[in-house]
Amino acid sequence: MRAYQDMVFSTAARLAGNDRQAEDIAQEVFLRAYEHFALLHASSTAGGWLKTVTTNLTLNYLSRYRKRWRLFSELRSASADEDSAAPEFGVPQPDTLLAQLSAEQRRLLIDGALRKLPEHQRLALVLYHFEELSYEETAIKLRVSLAKVKTDIRRARATLLPLLQTSGIDDERAQ
């Protein structure tokens, strides 16, 4: 448990966007790990198993306890109209944006910015970038279309960059 508690908690927190919920989810993950201890005890794949269980439990939690899951078919026509009118986001990500910050400062800054994203964008972005799922795997996990996943990730990136830039400027002023 000690070896994986940070990974389990950070995965749940990034997906859920709430530390209190992440704590509950992490507790449930470790209860399941205890139930499967005989299989996991000497397994070299225990970390991957824990990460998968964390991701699945968090997504189940979000779909069960939040009313965020609407019929995406109802939204497709509205989002298709928005997409055709919206310009493509060309979001350059400068390598130096967070370079002056420590690893812990970067983590806190990114986690704080992720929490400001709408849930559907945050989930897609975290699954794709942090959990390293493909677009297709992300769409399957979220039970949405591939086009919706790509749109959500694109919009999340476009929203995230100004949040990171603003926070980075605020951090420099505070020092």
N, C-alpha and C positions, 0 to 999 in steps of 0.2 A: 504494500500500500504506500509506504513512504517513497518508494522509487518512482511511482507513477501519479501521486496525488496532484502535483502541479500541472501535469499534462492533462489529466482528467478534468480538473477544475477550470483551467484556461480554455479548453475546448468547449465545455458547457457554457462558460461565461460569454465567450465570443458569440456562440450561436444564440443563447437565450437573451443576451444583452442585460443580464441582471444577476448580480453576485448571489443574492439570496436564493434565487431559483437554481443557480449553478451549484450551490452547496447541497441543496436537496437532491439534485440530479447526481452529483458526485457520490453522495451517500448511497443512492440506489445502485449506482454502478458497482461500488465496492461490496454491496450486499450480494449482487449477482456474481461478482468475482469470488466471494466467499463460498457461494453455492457451487461454483465450478472449480474450487481450489485444487482438487485432485488432478484436473486436466491442465490447469495453468501453472501449478507449482514449479515445474522444471521446464516449462515450455519457453522456447525462444521467441514465440509469437505472442506472448502475453500482452505486450505493449500495444500491438496492433489490434488485438481482441478488445482491450479496454477502450481504445480510441473508437473503434466501430460501435461498441455498446454505448459509449458516451454520446456519440453522434446520433445514433438511433433513438436513444431514450430522450434526448433533448428535442429532437424533431417530433417524437410522439407527444412529449409534454406540451410543446407549442401547439400542435394540432388539436390536442384534447382540451387544453385549459384556456386557450385564447381563441377569440373569434376572428382570427386573421384569415382563416381558410374560407374563402368565398369561391363560388363557382367561377373558375377562370374563364370558362367559355363565355360568361356574361361580360367579362372584362375585355376579352380579346378584341371585340369590335371597337371599344373605346380606346384601347391601347394602340390598335392598328392606326386609328385616325391620328392619335398623338404622334406615333412614330413617323408617319408620312410627313407631318408638318414640322417635326423637330429636326434640327440640324444634327449631323453626326458630331459626336464629341471627340475631338482629338485631344486627349488629355496627356500631355507630356509629364512624365514623372522624373523630375530631376534627381540624380543620384545624391546630390548634396543636401537635399531638403532636410534630412534628419541626421546627417553625418556628424554634426557637432554634439549630438546627444549620446548619453550612455545607453547601453542595451536596455536597462530598466526604464529609463526616461522614454525611449522609443516605444517600448511595450505599453507603458501607461498612456502615452500620447495616441497610439494607434487604437488601443482598446477604448479610450474615451471618444475618439472620433467614430469608431464603429458603432458605439451605443447611440449616436445621434442619427444614424441612418434609419430609414423606414425598415421595418422588420423583414419584409420580403427581399429588399436589396441586401441587407446585412447577411441574411441566411445564404443567399446565392453566392455572395462574395466570399464569405468565410469558408463555405464548402469547397469552392473552386480554388482559392488561393492558400488557405491555411490547412485545409484537409486534403488538398491536392486531388480532388475528384475532377473528372472531365466534365465538360458541359453536359454530356449525355447522362452521366452518372448523377450529376446534380439535379437535372430535370427529373430523373426517376425518383430520387430521394424526396424531392419536394412535391412530386406528383403534379408537375406543370409541364407546359410545352418547352421544347428546346429554345424556341424564339423568345419566350418569356424569360428564361434563365439568362440568355445573352443580353437582353435588354436590361434586366435588373442589374447585372454585373456592370454593364457599360454605364448605367446611370449612377450606380454606387461609386464607381471610380471617379466619375465627374463630380460627385458631391463630396467625396472623401478628400480629394486634393486640396480644395480651399479650406476645409476644416483642419487639415494637417498644417497647411501654410499659416493659417491664422493662429493655431495653437503654438506652432514653432516660434512665431514672432512674439506671442505673449510670453513664452518661456524665456526668450532672450531678454525681454524687458524686465522680467522678474529677477534676472541674475544681475 
